[in-house]
Amino acid sequence: MNSIRVRLGVLGLALLTGFTTPTAASAAQTAPSPTVEEQRLGRAAPQEILRRSGFDTVAPRLARALEAARTYGEARRAVTREGARLWQRAVDRAQGRGPAGGDLSRDDDRPLYWARLGMTREVRTWEPGFGLTDGQRAGLLDELERTSRGQDAIRYPHGKGLKRILLTGFDPFTLDRDIRISNPSGATALALDGTVIATADGPARIETAVFPVRWQDFTEGTVERALRPYLPKVDLFTTVSQGRVGRFDIERTNGAWRGGFGDNDNIGRTGTVPVSDPASQPQWTTTTLPYAAITAAQTGRFPVYDNTSVTEIPAGATEPVVRPDGPTPGSTARAGGGGDYLSNEIAYRATLLRDRLGLRDTLPGGHVHTPVLQFGTGNTTEVTDPEFVRNRLDIIAQVRTILRVAAEES
Protein backbone atom coordinates (compact mmCIF):
# COMPACT_ATOMS: atom_id res chain seq x y z
CA MET A 1 0.00 0.00 0.00
CA ASN A 2 2.82 2.40 0.83
CA SER A 3 4.44 1.75 -2.58
CA ILE A 4 1.11 2.45 -4.31
CA ARG A 5 0.78 5.72 -2.40
CA VAL A 6 4.33 6.68 -3.44
CA ARG A 7 3.61 5.95 -7.10
CA LEU A 8 0.37 7.94 -6.98
CA GLY A 9 2.18 10.79 -5.30
CA VAL A 10 4.83 10.86 -7.97
CA LEU A 11 2.15 10.78 -10.67
CA GLY A 12 0.28 13.65 -9.03
CA LEU A 13 3.46 15.74 -8.83
CA ALA A 14 4.17 15.07 -12.51
CA LEU A 15 0.65 16.18 -13.45
CA LEU A 16 0.97 19.36 -11.41
CA THR A 17 4.33 20.26 -12.96
CA GLY A 18 3.32 19.42 -16.51
CA PHE A 19 5.76 16.49 -16.80
CA THR A 20 8.71 18.86 -16.82
CA THR A 21 11.28 16.12 -16.46
CA PRO A 22 13.67 16.59 -19.43
CA THR A 23 13.30 14.04 -22.22
CA ALA A 24 14.48 13.82 -25.80
CA ALA A 25 11.08 15.04 -26.95
CA SER A 26 11.37 18.19 -24.82
CA ALA A 27 13.93 19.47 -27.31
CA ALA A 28 10.87 20.67 -29.18
CA GLN A 29 10.60 24.01 -27.43
CA THR A 30 7.53 26.19 -27.15
CA ALA A 31 7.44 28.43 -30.21
CA PRO A 32 8.91 31.87 -29.56
CA SER A 33 6.88 35.05 -29.82
CA PRO A 34 7.05 37.25 -32.94
CA THR A 35 9.90 39.74 -33.01
CA VAL A 36 9.47 43.50 -32.69
CA GLU A 37 9.86 43.72 -36.45
CA GLU A 38 7.20 41.08 -37.08
CA GLN A 39 4.78 42.66 -34.59
CA ARG A 40 4.46 45.75 -36.80
CA LEU A 41 2.66 43.61 -39.38
CA GLY A 42 -0.67 44.06 -37.66
CA ARG A 43 -0.77 47.80 -38.27
CA ALA A 44 -2.97 49.31 -40.94
CA ALA A 45 -0.30 50.48 -43.40
CA PRO A 46 1.48 47.11 -43.81
CA GLN A 47 -1.85 45.37 -44.28
CA GLU A 48 -2.88 47.90 -46.93
CA ILE A 49 0.45 47.52 -48.75
CA LEU A 50 0.07 43.74 -48.80
CA ARG A 51 -3.54 43.90 -49.92
CA ARG A 52 -2.94 46.46 -52.69
CA SER A 53 -0.09 44.41 -54.15
CA GLY A 54 -1.66 40.97 -53.85
CA PHE A 55 1.15 39.85 -51.52
CA ASP A 56 -1.32 39.22 -48.70
CA THR A 57 -1.53 35.62 -49.96
CA VAL A 58 2.16 34.88 -49.40
CA ALA A 59 2.29 34.11 -45.67
CA PRO A 60 -0.95 32.08 -45.67
CA ARG A 61 0.46 29.95 -48.50
CA LEU A 62 3.55 29.15 -46.44
CA ALA A 63 1.40 28.45 -43.39
CA ARG A 64 -0.55 25.83 -45.35
CA ALA A 65 2.67 24.25 -46.60
CA LEU A 66 4.04 24.03 -43.08
CA GLU A 67 0.80 22.56 -41.80
CA ALA A 68 1.08 19.82 -44.43
CA ALA A 69 4.70 19.01 -43.52
CA ARG A 70 5.18 15.77 -41.62
CA THR A 71 8.94 15.96 -41.18
CA TYR A 72 11.61 18.61 -40.75
CA GLY A 73 12.90 17.82 -44.23
CA GLU A 74 9.49 18.49 -45.75
CA ALA A 75 9.25 21.75 -43.84
CA ARG A 76 12.69 22.87 -45.02
CA ARG A 77 11.84 22.13 -48.63
CA ALA A 78 8.62 24.12 -48.29
CA VAL A 79 10.48 27.09 -46.79
CA THR A 80 13.11 26.99 -49.54
CA ARG A 81 10.49 26.83 -52.26
CA GLU A 82 8.28 29.58 -50.89
CA GLY A 83 11.19 31.89 -50.05
CA ALA A 84 12.56 31.64 -53.59
CA ARG A 85 9.05 32.08 -54.98
CA LEU A 86 8.62 35.31 -53.02
CA TRP A 87 11.90 36.79 -54.30
CA GLN A 88 11.12 35.91 -57.91
CA ARG A 89 7.57 37.22 -57.61
CA ALA A 90 8.84 40.54 -56.23
CA VAL A 91 11.43 40.85 -59.02
CA ASP A 92 8.86 39.97 -61.69
CA ARG A 93 6.40 42.49 -60.32
CA ALA A 94 9.00 45.25 -60.21
CA GLN A 95 10.05 44.52 -63.79
CA GLY A 96 6.53 44.37 -65.23
CA ARG A 97 6.12 40.62 -65.60
CA GLY A 98 2.94 38.91 -64.52
CA PRO A 99 -0.03 40.46 -62.75
CA ALA A 100 0.42 43.57 -60.63
CA GLY A 101 -1.87 42.07 -58.00
CA GLY A 102 -3.40 45.43 -57.17
CA ASP A 103 -3.09 49.17 -57.71
CA LEU A 104 0.17 49.72 -55.80
CA SER A 105 2.92 50.79 -58.21
CA ARG A 106 5.14 47.98 -59.42
CA ASP A 107 8.37 49.69 -58.37
CA ASP A 108 7.42 49.36 -54.68
CA ASP A 109 9.80 47.33 -52.50
CA ARG A 110 7.49 47.20 -49.49
CA PRO A 111 5.36 44.19 -50.51
CA LEU A 112 8.49 42.02 -50.44
CA TYR A 113 9.47 43.32 -47.01
CA TRP A 114 6.11 42.88 -45.31
CA ALA A 115 5.35 39.56 -47.00
CA ARG A 116 8.70 38.18 -45.83
CA LEU A 117 7.94 39.24 -42.26
CA GLY A 118 4.63 37.44 -42.51
CA MET A 119 6.52 34.32 -43.55
CA THR A 120 9.14 34.56 -40.81
CA ARG A 121 6.38 35.04 -38.26
CA GLU A 122 4.70 31.85 -39.48
CA VAL A 123 7.95 29.90 -39.13
CA ARG A 124 8.77 31.45 -35.76
CA THR A 125 5.41 30.63 -34.20
CA TRP A 126 4.82 27.26 -35.90
CA GLU A 127 4.39 24.29 -33.55
CA PRO A 128 4.40 21.07 -35.58
CA GLY A 129 3.22 17.81 -34.12
CA PHE A 130 6.56 16.13 -34.74
CA GLY A 131 8.47 18.63 -32.61
CA LEU A 132 10.99 21.25 -33.62
CA THR A 133 14.25 22.06 -31.87
CA ASP A 134 15.54 25.61 -31.52
CA GLY A 135 18.33 24.77 -33.94
CA GLN A 136 15.92 23.43 -36.53
CA ARG A 137 13.70 26.50 -36.29
CA ALA A 138 16.76 28.73 -36.67
CA GLY A 139 17.74 26.73 -39.75
CA LEU A 140 14.33 27.28 -41.31
CA LEU A 141 14.47 31.01 -40.61
CA ASP A 142 17.97 31.24 -42.05
CA GLU A 143 16.91 29.43 -45.20
CA LEU A 144 13.89 31.69 -45.58
CA GLU A 145 15.99 34.84 -45.15
CA ARG A 146 18.53 33.81 -47.80
CA THR A 147 16.07 32.58 -50.41
CA SER A 148 13.59 35.45 -50.05
CA ARG A 149 16.38 38.04 -50.35
CA GLY A 150 17.87 36.71 -53.57
CA GLN A 151 21.14 35.88 -51.83
CA ASP A 152 21.27 32.38 -53.30
CA ALA A 153 19.77 33.34 -56.68
CA ILE A 154 22.76 35.24 -58.09
CA ARG A 155 23.45 33.81 -61.54
CA TYR A 156 25.71 35.12 -64.31
CA PRO A 157 25.70 33.63 -67.82
CA HIS A 158 28.84 31.84 -68.92
CA GLY A 159 30.97 33.19 -71.72
CA LYS A 160 33.14 36.16 -72.50
CA GLY A 161 32.24 39.69 -73.45
CA LEU A 162 29.75 40.27 -70.64
CA LYS A 163 30.65 42.37 -67.60
CA ARG A 164 29.28 41.23 -64.26
CA ILE A 165 27.93 43.73 -61.72
CA LEU A 166 26.79 42.87 -58.18
CA LEU A 167 24.50 45.28 -56.29
CA THR A 168 22.97 45.04 -52.82
CA GLY A 169 20.06 46.90 -51.24
CA PHE A 170 18.36 47.11 -47.85
CA ASP A 171 14.97 46.65 -46.22
CA PRO A 172 12.93 49.68 -45.13
CA PHE A 173 13.95 50.99 -41.70
CA THR A 174 13.05 53.61 -39.06
CA LEU A 175 9.55 52.18 -39.22
CA ASP A 176 8.56 53.50 -35.81
CA ARG A 177 9.01 57.00 -37.17
CA ASP A 178 6.88 56.25 -40.23
CA ILE A 179 5.44 52.78 -40.82
CA ARG A 180 4.85 53.64 -44.50
CA ILE A 181 8.52 54.03 -45.34
CA SER A 182 10.10 52.48 -48.44
CA ASN A 183 13.80 51.96 -49.12
CA PRO A 184 14.91 53.01 -52.62
CA SER A 185 17.94 50.73 -52.41
CA GLY A 186 15.69 47.70 -52.03
CA ALA A 187 13.47 48.94 -54.84
CA THR A 188 16.56 49.37 -57.02
CA ALA A 189 17.66 45.81 -56.30
CA LEU A 190 14.29 44.47 -57.44
CA ALA A 191 14.16 46.66 -60.53
CA LEU A 192 17.68 45.79 -61.71
CA ASP A 193 18.06 42.13 -60.77
CA GLY A 194 18.99 40.08 -63.82
CA THR A 195 18.90 43.07 -66.18
CA VAL A 196 21.55 43.98 -68.74
CA ILE A 197 22.79 47.50 -69.38
CA ALA A 198 24.59 48.64 -72.52
CA THR A 199 27.98 50.24 -71.92
CA ALA A 200 30.63 51.59 -74.27
CA ASP A 201 32.57 48.39 -73.59
CA GLY A 202 29.67 46.04 -74.22
CA PRO A 203 26.81 44.62 -72.16
CA ALA A 204 26.89 44.34 -68.37
CA ARG A 205 24.66 41.99 -66.37
CA ILE A 206 23.42 43.12 -62.94
CA GLU A 207 22.61 40.67 -60.17
CA THR A 208 21.25 41.82 -56.82
CA ALA A 209 20.41 40.82 -53.26
CA VAL A 210 18.78 42.55 -50.29
CA PHE A 211 19.95 42.63 -46.67
CA PRO A 212 18.16 43.10 -43.35
CA VAL A 213 18.52 46.15 -41.13
CA ARG A 214 19.54 44.14 -38.07
CA TRP A 215 22.86 44.25 -36.23
CA GLN A 216 22.78 40.59 -35.23
CA ASP A 217 22.57 39.32 -38.80
CA PHE A 218 25.68 41.33 -39.67
CA THR A 219 27.47 40.03 -36.56
CA GLU A 220 26.72 36.50 -37.72
CA GLY A 221 28.37 37.16 -41.08
CA THR A 222 25.42 37.42 -43.46
CA VAL A 223 27.27 39.89 -45.70
CA GLU A 224 30.44 37.85 -46.05
CA ARG A 225 28.56 34.60 -46.56
CA ALA A 226 26.46 36.09 -49.34
CA LEU A 227 29.20 38.01 -51.16
CA ARG A 228 32.31 35.82 -50.78
CA PRO A 229 31.42 33.36 -53.59
CA TYR A 230 30.85 36.17 -56.10
CA LEU A 231 33.40 38.92 -55.53
CA PRO A 232 36.20 36.99 -57.27
CA LYS A 233 33.94 36.52 -60.30
CA VAL A 234 32.46 40.01 -60.82
CA ASP A 235 33.84 43.09 -62.56
CA LEU A 236 32.18 45.65 -60.28
CA PHE A 237 30.18 45.71 -57.06
CA THR A 238 28.35 48.35 -55.09
CA THR A 239 26.43 48.25 -51.86
CA VAL A 240 23.55 50.73 -51.89
CA SER A 241 21.47 52.29 -49.13
CA GLN A 242 19.30 55.33 -48.44
CA GLY A 243 21.32 58.30 -47.21
CA ARG A 244 20.74 62.04 -47.23
CA VAL A 245 17.91 64.22 -48.50
CA GLY A 246 18.15 65.35 -52.10
CA ARG A 247 21.56 63.91 -53.02
CA PHE A 248 23.59 60.86 -53.93
CA ASP A 249 26.93 60.23 -52.23
CA ILE A 250 29.79 58.02 -53.31
CA GLU A 251 31.28 57.21 -49.93
CA ARG A 252 35.06 57.41 -50.12
CA THR A 253 35.93 55.84 -46.74
CA ASN A 254 34.24 53.27 -44.50
CA GLY A 255 34.88 52.99 -40.76
CA ALA A 256 35.11 50.01 -38.40
CA TRP A 257 32.66 51.43 -35.85
CA ARG A 258 29.06 50.81 -34.85
CA GLY A 259 27.33 53.89 -33.50
CA GLY A 260 24.48 52.20 -31.64
CA PHE A 261 21.38 53.44 -33.51
CA GLY A 262 18.46 51.04 -33.10
CA ASP A 263 17.79 48.53 -35.86
CA ASN A 264 14.48 47.13 -37.08
CA ASP A 265 14.15 45.12 -33.87
CA ASN A 266 14.90 48.29 -31.85
CA ILE A 267 18.25 46.86 -30.77
CA GLY A 268 21.37 49.03 -30.77
CA ARG A 269 25.02 47.99 -30.98
CA THR A 270 28.04 50.13 -30.16
CA GLY A 271 31.65 49.14 -30.70
CA THR A 272 34.13 47.98 -33.30
CA VAL A 273 32.56 46.15 -36.23
CA PRO A 274 33.00 42.45 -35.35
CA VAL A 275 34.78 40.53 -38.13
CA SER A 276 36.87 37.39 -38.39
CA ASP A 277 40.59 37.75 -37.62
CA PRO A 278 40.19 41.01 -35.68
CA ALA A 279 43.95 41.22 -35.14
CA SER A 280 44.39 42.18 -38.80
CA GLN A 281 41.28 44.37 -38.94
CA PRO A 282 41.90 47.89 -40.29
CA GLN A 283 40.12 50.96 -38.92
CA TRP A 284 39.30 52.14 -42.43
CA THR A 285 38.58 50.75 -45.88
CA THR A 286 38.23 52.76 -49.08
CA THR A 287 36.14 52.70 -52.21
CA THR A 288 37.62 51.57 -55.51
CA LEU A 289 34.65 52.85 -57.49
CA PRO A 290 35.59 55.49 -60.11
CA TYR A 291 34.13 58.26 -57.98
CA ALA A 292 35.60 61.13 -59.99
CA ALA A 293 33.99 59.91 -63.20
CA ILE A 294 30.68 59.20 -61.49
CA THR A 295 30.40 62.61 -59.85
CA ALA A 296 31.39 64.38 -63.08
CA ALA A 297 28.79 62.59 -65.21
CA GLN A 298 25.19 63.67 -65.78
CA THR A 299 23.43 60.70 -64.23
CA GLY A 300 20.04 62.15 -63.25
CA ARG A 301 18.18 64.92 -61.47
CA PHE A 302 19.86 64.45 -58.09
CA PRO A 303 23.40 65.81 -57.55
CA VAL A 304 26.09 63.19 -56.85
CA TYR A 305 28.90 63.97 -54.39
CA ASP A 306 32.28 62.47 -53.66
CA ASN A 307 31.92 62.32 -49.89
CA THR A 308 35.31 62.31 -48.17
CA SER A 309 34.28 63.25 -44.62
CA VAL A 310 34.82 60.89 -41.65
CA THR A 311 34.77 61.10 -37.87
CA GLU A 312 37.89 59.84 -36.13
CA ILE A 313 39.80 59.83 -32.87
CA PRO A 314 43.24 61.05 -33.97
CA ALA A 315 46.31 59.06 -32.96
CA GLY A 316 47.21 59.94 -29.37
CA ALA A 317 43.89 61.72 -28.73
CA THR A 318 40.75 60.68 -26.86
CA GLU A 319 37.95 62.74 -28.39
CA PRO A 320 36.39 62.28 -31.84
CA VAL A 321 36.71 64.98 -34.49
CA VAL A 322 35.27 65.39 -37.98
CA ARG A 323 37.81 65.24 -40.81
CA PRO A 324 36.36 66.64 -44.07
CA ASP A 325 39.20 65.18 -46.14
CA GLY A 326 39.31 61.67 -44.72
CA PRO A 327 41.13 59.90 -41.88
CA THR A 328 44.62 60.74 -40.67
CA PRO A 329 47.35 58.10 -40.08
CA GLY A 330 46.86 55.96 -37.00
CA SER A 331 43.39 57.27 -36.19
CA THR A 332 40.52 55.25 -34.75
CA ALA A 333 37.22 55.17 -36.65
CA ARG A 334 34.06 56.65 -35.21
CA ALA A 335 32.13 57.14 -38.48
CA GLY A 336 32.84 56.53 -42.13
CA GLY A 337 31.58 58.79 -44.88
CA GLY A 338 28.36 56.80 -44.71
CA GLY A 339 28.01 57.25 -40.96
CA ASP A 340 28.14 54.60 -38.23
CA TYR A 341 25.02 52.57 -39.03
CA LEU A 342 24.49 49.45 -41.12
CA SER A 343 25.00 51.23 -44.45
CA ASN A 344 28.54 52.07 -43.38
CA GLU A 345 28.94 48.55 -42.02
CA ILE A 346 27.91 46.75 -45.20
CA ALA A 347 30.32 48.98 -47.15
CA TYR A 348 33.09 48.28 -44.64
CA ARG A 349 32.47 44.53 -44.67
CA ALA A 350 32.22 44.28 -48.46
CA THR A 351 35.37 46.32 -49.12
CA LEU A 352 37.29 44.53 -46.36
CA LEU A 353 36.28 41.23 -47.94
CA ARG A 354 37.46 42.57 -51.31
CA ASP A 355 40.83 43.42 -49.79
CA ARG A 356 41.21 40.14 -47.91
CA LEU A 357 40.49 38.25 -51.13
CA GLY A 358 43.40 40.09 -52.74
CA LEU A 359 41.16 42.10 -55.08
CA ARG A 360 41.95 45.61 -53.83
CA ASP A 361 43.81 46.63 -57.00
CA THR A 362 41.62 44.83 -59.52
CA LEU A 363 37.98 45.02 -58.40
CA PRO A 364 36.08 48.33 -58.37
CA GLY A 365 33.71 48.39 -55.43
CA GLY A 366 32.26 50.63 -52.77
CA HIS A 367 29.10 52.24 -51.46
CA VAL A 368 26.46 54.48 -53.01
CA HIS A 369 24.02 56.41 -50.82
CA THR A 370 20.76 57.36 -52.52
CA PRO A 371 18.58 60.34 -51.62
CA VAL A 372 15.96 59.86 -48.93
CA LEU A 373 12.74 58.70 -50.58
CA GLN A 374 10.15 61.34 -49.73
CA PHE A 375 6.36 61.43 -49.94
CA GLY A 376 4.57 64.26 -51.67
CA THR A 377 4.09 67.51 -49.79
CA GLY A 378 1.32 67.24 -47.23
CA ASN A 379 1.01 63.44 -47.38
CA THR A 380 1.27 62.22 -43.81
CA THR A 381 -1.16 59.31 -43.92
CA GLU A 382 -1.43 57.72 -47.38
CA VAL A 383 0.87 54.79 -48.23
CA THR A 384 1.69 56.22 -51.64
CA ASP A 385 1.25 59.26 -53.89
CA PRO A 386 2.43 60.34 -57.38
CA GLU A 387 5.47 62.28 -56.14
CA PHE A 388 6.54 59.36 -53.96
CA VAL A 389 6.43 57.03 -56.97
CA ARG A 390 8.22 59.56 -59.19
CA ASN A 391 11.00 60.01 -56.65
CA ARG A 392 11.54 56.28 -56.36
CA LEU A 393 11.57 55.75 -60.13
CA ASP A 394 14.04 58.60 -60.60
CA ILE A 395 16.35 57.17 -57.95
CA ILE A 396 16.24 53.71 -59.55
CA ALA A 397 16.99 55.17 -62.98
CA GLN A 398 19.88 57.22 -61.62
CA VAL A 399 21.47 54.23 -59.86
CA ARG A 400 21.29 52.37 -63.17
CA THR A 401 23.10 55.22 -64.92
CA ILE A 402 25.70 55.41 -62.14
CA LEU A 403 26.38 51.72 -62.69
CA ARG A 404 26.81 52.27 -66.41
CA VAL A 405 29.32 55.07 -65.82
CA ALA A 406 31.18 52.99 -63.25
CA ALA A 407 31.33 50.00 -65.59
CA GLU A 408 32.64 52.12 -68.47
CA GLU A 409 35.30 53.75 -66.34
CA SER A 410 36.52 50.58 -64.64
C-alpha positions, 0 to 999 in steps of 0.5 A, a space after each residue: 500500500 505504501 508503494 502504491 501511495 508513493 507511485 500515486 504521489 509521484 504521478 500527481 506531482 508530474 501532473 501538477 508540474 506538466 511532466 517537466 522532467 527533461 526528455 528527448 522530446 522536450 527538445 521541441 521548445 515552445 514556439 517563440 513570440 514574434 519579433 518586434 519587427 514582425 509585430 508591426 505587421 498588424 498595423 494598418 499600413 502594412 496590411 494595406 500595402 500587402 492587400 494592394 499588391 496581392 502579396 497578402 496571400 504569401 504568408 498564408 500559403 507558407 502556413 498551409 505548406 508548413 501545416 502539411 509538412 510531416 517531417 523537418 525535411 518536408 518543412 525545409 523544402 517548403 520554406 526553400 520553395 516559398 522563399 525563392 518564390 517570393 523573391 522571384 515574384 517581387 522581381 517579376 512584379 518590379 520589372 513588369 512581368 505577370 499580374 500587378 496584384 493590385 493598384 500599388 505601383 510595381 516599383 514598390 519594394 514594401 510588398 516584399 518586405 512585409 510579405 517576408 515578415 509574414 513568412 518569418 512570423 509563421 515559421 517562428 510561431 509554428 508548432 508542428 506535431 513532430 516537434 521542432 528544436 531551436 536549432 531546426 527552427 533557426 535553420 528554417 528562418 535562415 533558409 527563408 531569409 537567404 532565399 527570399 532576399 535573392 542571396 542564393 539566386 545570383 546567376 551570371 551567364 557563362 561566356 566572355 564579353 559580358 561584364 558582371 555587376 553585383 548590387 545590394 540593397 536594404 529593407 525599409 527601416 526607421 519604421 517606428 518614425 513612419 510605418 509607411 517608409 520604403 527603401 529606394 535601395 531595395 526597390 533598385 535591387 528588385 528593378 535591376 536584378 537580372 537586367 543587362 545595361 549597354 555600356 561603351 565596352 559592351 553589355 553588363 549583367 546586374 545581379 542583386 540581393 537585399 539585406 536586413 537592417 539588423 545588427 545581429 545578422 551582420 554580426 553572424 556574417 550574413 554579408 560575407 557569406 552572401 558576397 564571398 562566392 561572387 566577388 572573385 567573379 564580378 567586374 564591379 560591385 556596389 552596396 547601396 542604401 538610403 542616405 541624405 535628403 536630395 543627393 547621392 553620395 559616393 562614400 570614399 571611406 568606410 569605418 570600423 565602428 558601430 554607432 548604436 542606432 536602433 535597428 528594425 528590432 529596436 536593438 542598438 550595438 556600439 563598438 568595433 565592427 565584429 569581423 573574423 581575424 580582428 587582429 588584422 582588422 583595419 580601422 578604415 577601408 576605401 572605395 575603388 569605385 571610379 568616384 571622380 567619373 561618377 560625380 562628373 557625369 550627368 546621371 540624373 536629377 539628383 546631384 552626386 557627391 564624392 563624400 570624403 568626410 569621416 569622424 575619427 579619434 586622432 592618434 594619441 587623442 581621446 575625443 572624436 573629431 570630424 575630418 572633411 578630407 578623410 582619416 589621418 594616419 593611426 586614427 581610430 574610426 568613429 564614423 565613415 563617410 556613410 556614418 556609423 550605421 548598417 549602411 557604413 557597415 555593409 560597405 566596410 564589410 564588403 570592401 574589407 572582404 574585397 581586400 582580404 580576397 586580394 582584389 583591392 587593385 583589380 575590383 572596383 567596389 564601394 558604397 552608393 548612398 541614394 537620396 531619402 525617398 520622400 512622400 509628396 508635400 502634405 502626405 502624412 497618412 497615405 501609403 503612396 502618392 504620385 510624387 513618392 512614386 516619381 522620386 523612387 523611379 528617378 532614384 532607380 533610374 539614376 542608380 542604373 546610370 551610375 552603374 553604367 558610368 562605373 562600368 565604363 570607367 573601370 
